[in-house]
Amino acid sequence: MYIYDEYDQRIVEDRARQFRDQVRRYLAGELSETEFLPLRLQNGLYVQRYAPMLRIAVPYGVLSSQRLRKLAYITRRYDKGYAHITTRQNIQLNWPNLEDVPDILEELASVQMHAIQTSGNCIRNTTTDQFAGVAADEIIDPRPWCEIVRQWSTFHPEFAFLPRKFKIAINGAREDRAAIGVHDIGLNAVRNEAGELGFQVLVGGGLGRTPMVGAEIRAFLPWQHLLTYLEAILRVYNRYGRRDNKFKARIKILVKALTPEVFGEKVEVEWQNLKDGPATLTESELQRVSKYFVSPELESFPGDDAGYLDKRGSDKGFANWASRNVHPHRAPGYAAVTLSLKPNAVAPGDITAEQLEAAADLAEQYSLGEIRSTHYQNLVLPYVRQKDLYELWHKAREAGFATPNIGLLSDMICCPGGDFCSLANAKSIPIAQSIQEQFDNLDYLYDIGELELNISGCMNACGHHHIGHIGILGVDKKGEEFYQVSLGGKSGRDAAIGKILGPSFAANQMPTVVQKLIDVYLEHRTPEERFIDTYERIGMDPFKERVYAADH
């Protein structure tokens, strides 16, 4: 886990002091709303529907038990006793008072946390695989690279006022769990024929109003040139990206307008001004950062723990949890564990102050004090001994973390929607809860199998509805909330944007609509097929005919 040096600590403390004075001047009427806007955005502070919202950075999703306890204290002291995990692995507070935000930033700084670059037209939090460093299929640990990008991009003067927000994701495993295809820049670790490390570079992905999958502009970039090449991409975007229309200002619009080939050519030309320059990475710089991510000393086990395997065979409840929430680990006798934040009737991703403390306890007792936030809005314990899994399961149940639904329909992604967000066209959370209630039978969920259902309250797509196997988008129709459904989205190496099913539905229809989609799948699937596989084989028409049959 990265540990701040004196410069890091000074940066976050200075930022908190600066913002305290900016808030004072704003409240005193010395700063206008227009003048205060960029200042608050630079500190992760939004004006939402009912209260300010503060977005706290969680670089590449890594948290410590100490940080969780501080977050629990902050939510009790300055909010309403809970926080929300976002799809960028960050944490949001939905009810802070403006005058308290400087105090919150100081509290965060005391545990090496901040809200810098979590909003505004800058490079946002770099994300990665929640199993980074422990995944059984990992090529390289992407966390050092995320940290290198974080240090390079924080307060970079050229990129503080980009045409629009900018998002980077890095994948270091064979399976893409970081959704790099739908980011402004996606970096995929690869090795060439000589075994040398480099990155495949994708550019122009993103969701929102115009969803696109990123295009490859370089199949192999030697790792030494990572920052200079990223800088070349950002310079081309900064120069040619549109600033006259915020809906056409994302890099994906520029890449599409120029074509990936022409955009790539411009990057190569710009790169010649930067290649082999001061930002070229060296082995010593890589080692400086990598030393913070050296794997902890783990116990040596010959293989799977016999007691764990025995409990899986004798306790059905534990077996269900282990099959969904326990994940393969690179170290024999260990596992990574997902703590589900998706129990029935709870907004996906919400976590109470008591649960934050409980998660901190579990991290200290079973995972060397470390925990991860995920872009699926759950938490992960990365270093759990298999022999501790049964005991952990019991304690996770007591804290409300043991719903055995990871990867199933009820493990849905959902933005805060109209209950909080001033941009939303419709509520998201009630839709998620109504679908959870429709599918509250675990045996039925297991029969349905793996399925990604994502919900967004507006076209900004914070709920990633475009890449859900089933995607739901809230829309406004003459002042009333309706919901558009899409099918066929995917977020892995074969990322795809879902296609719209047809006309939108009223809120009270949504559980029945999803039920009909599931019914079609169950009727047409072959034994080995997931929902997405069946959809790709039979196409849209059978689903559309079933859902709209009553309308004809």
C-alpha positions as CSV (number, residue, x, y, z in Angstrom):
1,M,0.0,0.0,0.0
2,Y,1.4,3.4,-1.0
3,I,2.5,5.5,2.0
4,Y,2.7,9.3,1.8
5,D,6.1,11.0,1.9
6,E,6.5,14.5,3.3
7,Y,5.6,16.1,0.0
8,D,2.4,14.1,-0.4
9,Q,1.3,15.0,3.1
10,R,2.1,18.7,2.7
11,I,0.1,18.8,-0.5
12,V,-3.1,17.5,1.1
13,E,-2.7,19.6,4.2
14,D,-2.1,22.7,2.2
15,R,-5.1,22.0,0.0
16,A,-7.3,21.7,3.1
17,R,-6.1,25.0,4.5
18,Q,-6.5,26.7,1.1
19,F,-10.1,25.5,0.8
20,R,-10.9,26.5,4.3
21,D,-10.1,30.1,3.4
22,Q,-12.0,29.8,0.1
23,V,-15.1,28.6,1.9
24,R,-14.8,31.4,4.4
25,R,-14.6,34.0,1.6
26,Y,-17.5,32.5,-0.2
27,L,-19.7,32.4,2.8
28,A,-18.7,36.0,3.6
29,G,-19.8,37.1,0.1
30,E,-16.2,37.8,-1.0
31,L,-16.4,35.2,-3.7
32,S,-19.2,34.9,-6.2
33,E,-20.9,31.6,-7.1
34,T,-19.1,31.7,-10.4
35,E,-15.7,32.3,-8.7
36,F,-16.3,29.6,-6.1
37,L,-17.5,26.9,-8.6
38,P,-14.0,25.8,-9.9
39,L,-12.6,26.0,-6.4
40,R,-15.1,23.6,-5.0
41,L,-14.9,21.3,-7.9
42,Q,-11.2,21.1,-7.5
43,N,-11.9,19.7,-4.0
44,G,-14.6,17.2,-5.0
45,L,-17.5,19.2,-3.9
46,Y,-20.8,19.2,-5.9
47,V,-24.1,20.9,-5.3
48,Q,-26.7,18.1,-5.4
49,R,-30.5,18.0,-5.3
50,Y,-30.8,18.5,-1.5
51,A,-27.3,19.0,-0.1
52,P,-23.7,19.3,-1.2
53,M,-22.0,16.0,-2.1
54,L,-18.3,15.4,-1.4
55,R,-16.4,12.8,-3.4
56,I,-13.4,11.3,-1.6
57,A,-10.6,9.8,-3.7
58,V,-9.7,6.2,-3.2
59,P,-6.7,5.7,-5.6
60,Y,-7.0,2.4,-7.4
61,G,-9.5,1.3,-4.7
62,V,-7.0,0.6,-1.9
63,L,-8.0,1.3,1.7
64,S,-6.7,0.5,5.1
65,S,-8.6,-0.3,8.3
66,Q,-7.4,3.0,9.7
67,R,-9.0,4.9,6.8
68,L,-12.3,3.0,7.1
69,R,-12.5,4.0,10.8
70,K,-11.8,7.6,9.9
71,L,-14.6,7.4,7.3
72,A,-16.9,6.0,9.9
73,Y,-16.1,8.9,12.2
74,I,-16.6,11.4,9.4
75,T,-20.0,10.0,8.4
76,R,-21.2,10.1,12.0
77,R,-19.8,13.6,12.7
78,Y,-20.5,15.4,9.5
79,D,-23.1,13.4,7.5
80,K,-26.1,11.1,8.2
81,G,-24.2,8.0,9.2
82,Y,-23.4,6.3,5.9
83,A,-21.3,6.6,2.8
84,H,-21.6,5.5,-0.8
85,I,-19.1,3.6,-2.9
86,T,-19.0,4.7,-6.6
87,T,-18.2,3.0,-9.8
88,R,-14.8,4.7,-9.9
89,Q,-13.9,3.1,-6.5
90,N,-14.3,6.4,-4.7
91,I,-16.5,7.2,-1.7
92,Q,-19.2,9.8,-1.6
93,L,-20.8,11.7,1.3
94,N,-24.3,12.9,0.3
95,W,-25.2,15.2,3.2
96,P,-22.2,17.3,4.4
97,N,-22.7,21.0,5.2
98,L,-20.5,23.3,3.2
99,E,-19.0,25.0,6.2
100,D,-17.9,21.5,7.5
101,V,-16.1,20.4,4.4
102,P,-12.7,22.0,5.3
103,D,-12.9,20.1,8.6
104,I,-13.6,16.9,6.7
105,L,-10.6,17.5,4.4
106,E,-8.4,17.9,7.4
107,E,-9.7,14.7,8.9
108,L,-9.0,12.9,5.6
109,A,-5.5,14.4,5.4
110,S,-4.7,12.9,8.8
111,V,-5.1,9.4,7.3
112,Q,-3.5,10.2,3.9
113,M,-6.8,10.7,2.0
114,H,-8.2,13.7,0.1
115,A,-10.8,14.8,-2.5
116,I,-8.3,16.2,-5.1
117,Q,-9.3,15.7,-8.8
118,T,-12.4,13.7,-8.0
119,S,-14.4,16.3,-10.0
120,G,-13.8,18.9,-12.7
121,N,-12.3,18.8,-16.1
122,C,-9.1,17.0,-15.1
123,I,-7.6,13.6,-14.9
124,R,-9.7,11.7,-12.4
125,N,-9.0,8.7,-10.1
126,T,-7.1,6.0,-12.0
127,T,-8.9,2.7,-11.5
128,T,-7.9,-1.0,-11.8
129,D,-8.8,-4.5,-11.0
130,Q,-10.1,-5.0,-7.4
131,F,-7.9,-8.1,-7.2
132,A,-4.7,-6.4,-8.2
133,G,-1.6,-8.0,-6.7
134,V,-3.4,-11.2,-5.7
135,A,-5.3,-12.4,-8.8
136,A,-4.4,-15.9,-10.0
137,D,-4.4,-14.7,-13.6
138,E,-2.3,-11.6,-13.2
139,I,0.5,-10.7,-15.6
140,I,1.8,-7.8,-13.6
141,D,0.6,-5.9,-10.5
142,P,-1.1,-2.8,-12.0
143,R,-1.0,-0.8,-8.7
144,P,2.5,0.6,-9.1
145,W,1.5,1.9,-12.6
146,C,-1.7,3.4,-11.2
147,E,0.4,5.2,-8.5
148,I,2.9,6.4,-11.1
149,V,0.0,7.8,-13.2
150,R,-1.5,9.4,-10.0
151,Q,1.7,11.2,-9.1
152,W,2.2,12.4,-12.7
153,S,-1.3,13.6,-13.2
154,T,-2.0,15.3,-9.8
155,F,-1.8,19.1,-10.3
156,H,-0.3,18.6,-13.7
157,P,-0.5,22.2,-15.0
158,E,-1.3,21.3,-18.6
159,F,-4.2,19.1,-17.7
160,A,-6.0,21.1,-14.9
161,F,-8.6,22.5,-17.3
162,L,-9.2,19.9,-20.0
163,P,-12.2,20.1,-22.4
164,R,-13.9,17.6,-20.1
165,K,-13.3,15.1,-17.4
166,F,-10.7,12.4,-18.2
167,K,-10.6,8.8,-17.0
168,I,-7.8,6.2,-17.2
169,A,-8.0,2.5,-16.2
170,I,-5.1,0.0,-16.1
171,N,-5.5,-3.8,-16.4
172,G,-2.7,-6.2,-15.4
173,A,-4.5,-9.6,-15.7
174,R,-5.6,-11.9,-18.5
175,E,-9.2,-11.1,-17.7
176,D,-10.1,-7.5,-17.9
177,R,-11.9,-6.6,-14.6
178,A,-11.0,-2.9,-15.0
179,A,-13.3,-2.2,-18.0
180,I,-10.5,-0.5,-19.9
181,G,-12.5,-0.5,-23.1
182,V,-14.9,2.2,-21.8
183,H,-12.3,4.7,-20.5
184,D,-10.8,7.7,-22.2
185,I,-7.5,5.8,-22.0
186,G,-7.3,2.1,-21.3
187,L,-4.0,0.5,-20.7
188,N,-3.6,-3.3,-20.9
189,A,-0.3,-4.9,-19.7
190,V,1.2,-7.1,-22.4
191,R,4.6,-8.7,-23.2
192,N,6.2,-8.9,-26.6
193,E,7.9,-11.9,-28.2
194,A,11.1,-11.1,-26.3
195,G,9.2,-11.1,-23.0
196,E,9.5,-7.4,-22.5
197,L,6.8,-5.5,-20.6
198,G,4.7,-2.9,-22.3
199,F,1.1,-1.6,-22.7
200,Q,-1.6,-1.9,-25.3
201,V,-3.1,1.6,-25.5
202,L,-6.8,2.1,-26.1
203,V,-8.2,5.6,-26.6
204,G,-11.7,7.1,-26.9
205,G,-13.8,4.8,-24.8
206,G,-16.5,6.1,-22.6
207,L,-20.2,5.9,-21.7
208,G,-22.5,8.9,-21.2
209,R,-24.6,10.5,-24.0
210,T,-22.5,8.9,-26.8
211,P,-21.2,5.6,-25.6
212,M,-18.2,4.1,-27.4
213,V,-15.6,1.3,-27.0
214,G,-12.0,2.5,-27.1
215,A,-9.9,2.0,-30.2
216,E,-6.3,0.6,-30.1
217,I,-3.8,3.2,-31.2
218,R,-0.7,1.3,-30.1
219,A,-0.4,-2.5,-29.7
220,F,2.8,-2.3,-27.7
221,L,4.2,0.7,-25.8
222,P,7.4,0.0,-23.9
223,W,6.8,0.7,-20.2
224,Q,9.6,3.3,-20.1
225,H,7.5,5.6,-22.4
226,L,4.2,5.3,-20.5
227,L,4.1,8.9,-19.2
228,T,5.5,10.6,-22.3
229,Y,2.9,8.8,-24.4
230,L,0.1,9.6,-22.1
231,E,1.2,13.2,-22.2
232,A,1.2,13.2,-26.0
233,I,-2.4,11.9,-26.0
234,L,-3.5,14.5,-23.5
235,R,-1.8,17.3,-25.5
236,V,-3.6,16.3,-28.7
237,Y,-6.9,16.2,-26.8
238,N,-6.2,19.5,-25.2
239,R,-5.4,21.1,-28.5
240,Y,-8.2,19.6,-30.7
241,G,-10.9,18.7,-28.2
242,R,-14.1,20.8,-28.5
243,R,-14.8,23.4,-25.9
244,D,-17.9,24.9,-27.4
245,N,-20.2,22.1,-26.5
246,K,-19.8,20.0,-23.3
247,F,-21.7,17.2,-24.8
248,K,-19.1,16.9,-27.6
249,A,-16.1,17.7,-25.6
250,R,-15.0,14.2,-24.5
251,I,-12.0,12.6,-26.2
252,K,-14.2,9.9,-27.7
253,I,-15.9,12.5,-29.9
254,L,-12.5,13.7,-31.1
255,V,-11.2,10.2,-31.8
256,K,-14.4,9.4,-33.8
257,A,-14.3,12.6,-35.7
258,L,-10.6,12.2,-36.7
259,T,-10.8,8.4,-36.9
260,P,-8.5,6.4,-34.5
261,E,-5.8,6.2,-37.2
262,V,-5.6,9.9,-37.7
263,F,-5.7,10.5,-34.0
264,G,-3.0,8.0,-33.4
265,E,-0.8,9.7,-36.1
266,K,-1.2,13.1,-34.3
267,V,-0.2,11.4,-31.0
268,E,2.9,9.9,-32.6
269,V,3.9,13.3,-34.0
270,E,3.4,15.0,-30.6
271,W,5.2,12.1,-28.9
272,Q,8.4,12.9,-30.9
273,N,8.6,16.1,-28.8
274,L,8.4,14.2,-25.6
275,K,9.9,10.8,-26.2
276,D,13.1,10.1,-24.2
277,G,12.5,13.4,-22.3
278,P,12.5,14.0,-18.5
279,A,9.3,12.1,-18.0
280,T,10.8,8.9,-19.4
281,L,10.5,6.2,-16.7
282,T,13.6,4.5,-15.4
283,E,14.1,1.3,-13.6
284,S,15.0,3.2,-10.4
285,E,11.8,5.2,-10.5
286,L,9.7,2.1,-11.1
287,Q,11.4,0.4,-8.1
288,R,10.9,3.5,-6.0
289,V,7.1,3.2,-6.4
290,S,7.0,-0.6,-6.6
291,K,8.5,-1.1,-3.2
292,Y,5.3,0.1,-1.6
293,F,3.4,-2.8,-3.3
294,V,5.7,-5.7,-2.5
295,S,3.5,-8.6,-1.5
296,P,3.2,-9.0,2.3
297,E,4.8,-12.1,3.9
298,L,2.2,-14.8,3.6
299,E,2.2,-18.1,5.3
300,S,3.2,-21.1,3.2
301,F,0.6,-23.7,2.5
302,P,0.9,-26.7,0.3
303,G,-2.6,-26.2,-1.3
304,D,-6.2,-25.8,-0.4
305,D,-7.1,-26.0,3.2
306,A,-8.8,-29.3,4.1
307,G,-11.1,-27.8,6.7
308,Y,-12.3,-25.2,4.3
309,L,-13.1,-27.8,1.7
310,D,-14.9,-29.9,4.3
311,K,-17.1,-27.0,5.3
312,R,-18.0,-26.3,1.7
313,G,-19.2,-29.9,1.4
314,S,-21.2,-29.9,4.7
315,D,-22.7,-26.4,5.0
316,K,-24.9,-25.3,2.1
317,G,-25.1,-21.7,3.2
318,F,-21.3,-21.5,3.4
319,A,-20.9,-23.3,0.1
320,N,-23.2,-20.8,-1.6
321,W,-21.2,-17.9,-0.2
322,A,-17.9,-19.5,-1.1
323,S,-19.0,-20.2,-4.7
324,R,-19.9,-16.6,-5.3
325,N,-17.9,-14.4,-2.9
326,V,-14.6,-16.2,-2.6
327,H,-12.1,-15.8,-5.4
328,P,-8.9,-17.6,-6.5
329,H,-5.6,-16.2,-5.1
330,R,-2.1,-16.4,-6.4
331,A,-0.9,-17.8,-3.1
332,P,-1.9,-21.4,-2.2
333,G,-4.1,-21.6,0.9
334,Y,-5.3,-18.0,0.5
335,A,-8.4,-16.4,-1.1
336,A,-9.8,-13.0,-1.9
337,V,-13.2,-12.3,-0.5
338,T,-15.9,-9.9,-1.7
339,L,-18.1,-8.4,1.0
340,S,-21.4,-7.8,-0.7
341,L,-23.0,-4.3,-0.3
342,K,-26.1,-5.5,-2.1
343,P,-28.5,-7.0,0.4
344,N,-32.2,-6.7,-0.4
345,A,-33.8,-3.3,0.1
346,V,-30.5,-1.4,0.5
347,A,-29.2,1.0,-2.1
348,P,-26.4,-0.7,-3.9
349,G,-23.0,0.6,-2.7
350,D,-24.3,2.2,0.5
351,I,-22.4,1.4,3.7
352,T,-23.2,2.6,7.2
353,A,-20.7,3.9,9.8
354,E,-21.2,0.8,11.8
355,Q,-20.5,-1.3,8.7
356,L,-17.4,0.7,7.9
357,E,-16.1,-0.1,11.4
358,A,-17.1,-3.8,11.0
359,A,-15.2,-3.9,7.7
360,A,-12.2,-2.4,9.4
361,D,-12.4,-5.1,12.0
362,L,-12.6,-7.8,9.4
363,A,-9.7,-6.3,7.5
364,E,-7.5,-6.3,10.6
365,Q,-8.5,-9.8,11.7
366,Y,-8.4,-11.6,8.3
367,S,-6.7,-9.5,5.6
368,L,-3.6,-7.8,7.0
369,G,-5.5,-4.6,7.6
370,E,-6.1,-4.0,3.8
371,I,-9.4,-3.7,2.0
372,R,-10.4,-2.6,-1.5
373,S,-13.4,-0.8,-3.0
374,T,-14.6,-2.0,-6.3
375,H,-16.3,-0.5,-9.3
376,Y,-19.1,-3.0,-8.8
377,Q,-19.8,-1.1,-5.5
378,N,-18.6,-3.8,-3.1
379,L,-15.6,-4.3,-0.9
380,V,-12.8,-6.9,-1.2
381,L,-10.6,-8.5,1.5
382,P,-7.5,-9.4,-0.6
383,Y,-5.5,-11.6,1.9
384,V,-7.7,-14.2,3.6
385,R,-6.4,-17.6,4.7
386,Q,-8.7,-20.3,3.5
387,K,-8.7,-21.8,7.0
388,D,-10.3,-18.5,8.3
389,L,-13.0,-18.4,5.7
390,Y,-15.7,-20.2,7.7
391,E,-15.2,-17.9,10.7
392,L,-15.1,-14.9,8.4
393,W,-18.3,-15.9,6.8
394,H,-20.1,-15.9,10.2
395,K,-18.8,-12.5,11.1
396,A,-19.6,-11.1,7.7
397,R,-23.2,-12.3,8.1
398,E,-23.5,-10.4,11.3
399,A,-22.4,-7.2,9.6
400,G,-24.7,-7.6,6.6
401,F,-21.8,-8.4,4.2
402,A,-22.5,-12.0,3.4
403,T,-25.2,-12.0,0.7
404,P,-24.0,-14.7,-1.6
405,N,-24.8,-12.9,-4.8
406,I,-21.6,-11.6,-6.4
407,G,-22.0,-11.7,-10.2
408,L,-25.7,-12.5,-10.0
409,L,-28.7,-10.3,-10.9
410,S,-29.1,-8.7,-7.5
411,D,-25.4,-7.7,-7.5
412,M,-26.4,-4.7,-9.6
413,I,-24.7,-1.5,-10.2
414,C,-26.8,1.6,-9.5
415,C,-26.1,5.3,-9.3
416,P,-27.7,7.5,-6.6
417,G,-30.1,8.8,-9.2
418,G,-32.9,11.3,-8.6
419,D,-32.9,10.7,-4.9
420,F,-29.7,12.7,-4.7
421,C,-28.3,13.9,-8.0
422,S,-29.5,17.2,-9.5
423,L,-28.6,15.9,-13.0
424,A,-30.8,12.8,-12.9
425,N,-33.9,12.4,-15.0
426,A,-35.3,9.7,-12.8
427,K,-34.8,7.8,-9.5
428,S,-32.5,4.8,-9.7
429,I,-32.6,3.4,-6.1
430,P,-36.3,2.5,-6.0
431,I,-36.0,0.7,-9.3
432,A,-33.1,-1.4,-8.0
433,Q,-35.0,-2.2,-4.8
434,S,-38.1,-3.2,-6.7
435,I,-36.1,-5.6,-8.9
436,Q,-34.3,-7.0,-5.8
437,E,-37.7,-7.7,-4.3
438,Q,-38.8,-9.5,-7.5
439,F,-35.8,-11.7,-7.4
440,D,-35.3,-12.3,-3.7
441,N,-35.1,-16.1,-4.0
442,L,-31.5,-17.2,-3.8
443,D,-32.1,-20.6,-5.5
444,Y,-33.8,-18.8,-8.4
445,L,-30.9,-16.3,-8.7
446,Y,-28.5,-19.2,-8.8
447,D,-30.6,-20.9,-11.5
448,I,-30.5,-17.7,-13.5
449,G,-26.7,-17.6,-13.1
450,E,-24.3,-14.8,-14.0
451,L,-25.9,-11.6,-15.1
452,E,-24.9,-8.0,-15.0
453,L,-27.7,-5.5,-14.5
454,N,-26.8,-1.8,-14.4
455,I,-29.0,1.2,-13.6
456,S,-28.4,4.9,-14.4
457,G,-30.7,7.8,-13.6
458,C,-29.6,9.8,-16.6
459,M,-27.5,9.8,-19.7
460,N,-24.3,10.6,-17.8
461,A,-24.3,6.8,-17.2
462,C,-22.7,6.8,-13.7
463,G,-24.5,3.4,-13.3
464,H,-22.8,2.1,-16.4
465,H,-26.1,1.0,-17.9
466,H,-24.6,0.8,-21.4
467,I,-22.3,-2.1,-20.5
468,G,-24.8,-4.1,-18.5
469,H,-26.1,-7.4,-19.9
470,I,-29.4,-5.7,-19.0
471,G,-29.1,-1.9,-18.8
472,I,-31.7,0.5,-17.4
473,L,-31.7,4.2,-18.1
474,G,-34.0,6.7,-16.4
475,V,-35.6,9.2,-18.8
476,D,-37.9,12.1,-18.5
477,K,-41.1,12.0,-20.6
478,K,-43.1,15.2,-20.1
479,G,-42.2,15.5,-16.5
480,E,-42.7,11.8,-15.6
481,E,-40.1,9.2,-14.9
482,F,-39.7,6.4,-17.4
483,Y,-37.1,3.8,-18.0
484,Q,-35.4,2.6,-21.2
485,V,-34.0,-0.9,-21.4
486,S,-30.9,-2.0,-23.3
487,L,-29.5,-5.5,-23.8
488,G,-26.2,-7.0,-24.7
489,G,-23.7,-4.7,-23.0
490,K,-20.3,-6.1,-21.8
491,S,-17.3,-4.6,-20.0
492,G,-14.5,-7.1,-20.4
493,R,-12.0,-7.7,-23.2
494,D,-14.9,-8.1,-25.6
495,A,-16.5,-4.9,-24.4
496,A,-19.7,-3.9,-26.2
497,I,-22.4,-1.3,-25.9
498,G,-25.9,-2.5,-25.3
499,K,-28.7,-2.0,-27.8
500,I,-32.0,-0.4,-26.9
501,L,-34.9,-2.8,-26.5
502,G,-37.6,-0.4,-27.5
503,P,-40.0,2.2,-26.0
504,S,-39.5,3.0,-22.3
505,F,-41.5,1.8,-19.4
506,A,-43.1,3.3,-16.3
507,A,-41.4,2.6,-13.0
508,N,-44.0,0.1,-11.8
509,Q,-43.5,-2.0,-14.9
510,M,-39.8,-2.5,-14.4
511,P,-39.8,-5.7,-12.2
512,T,-42.2,-7.4,-14.7
513,V,-40.1,-6.3,-17.7
514,V,-37.0,-7.7,-16.2
515,Q,-38.9,-10.9,-15.2
516,K,-40.0,-11.3,-18.9
517,L,-36.4,-10.9,-20.1
518,I,-35.3,-13.6,-17.7
519,D,-38.1,-15.9,-18.7
520,V,-37.1,-15.7,-22.4
521,Y,-33.5,-16.4,-21.4
522,L,-34.5,-19.5,-19.3
523,E,-36.6,-20.8,-22.1
524,H,-33.9,-20.5,-24.8
525,R,-30.6,-21.1,-23.0
526,T,-28.4,-24.2,-23.4
527,P,-26.9,-25.7,-20.2
528,E,-23.6,-23.8,-20.4
529,E,-25.0,-20.4,-21.5
530,R,-25.1,-17.2,-19.4
531,F,-27.8,-14.6,-20.2
532,I,-25.4,-12.6,-22.4
533,D,-24.5,-15.8,-24.4
534,T,-28.1,-16.6,-25.1
535,Y,-28.8,-13.0,-26.1
536,E,-25.9,-13.1,-28.5
537,R,-27.1,-16.4,-30.0
538,I,-30.8,-15.6,-30.4
539,G,-30.7,-11.9,-30.8
540,M,-33.0,-9.1,-29.7
541,D,-36.3,-10.2,-31.3
542,P,-37.5,-12.9,-28.8
543,F,-36.9,-10.6,-25.9
544,K,-38.7,-7.7,-27.6
545,E,-41.7,-9.8,-28.6
546,R,-42.2,-11.1,-25.1
547,V,-41.8,-7.7,-23.3
548,Y,-44.1,-5.8,-25.7
549,A,-46.6,-8.6,-26.4
550,A,-49.3,-7.0,-24.2
551,D,-49.1,-3.8,-26.2
552,H,-50.3,-5.4,-29.4
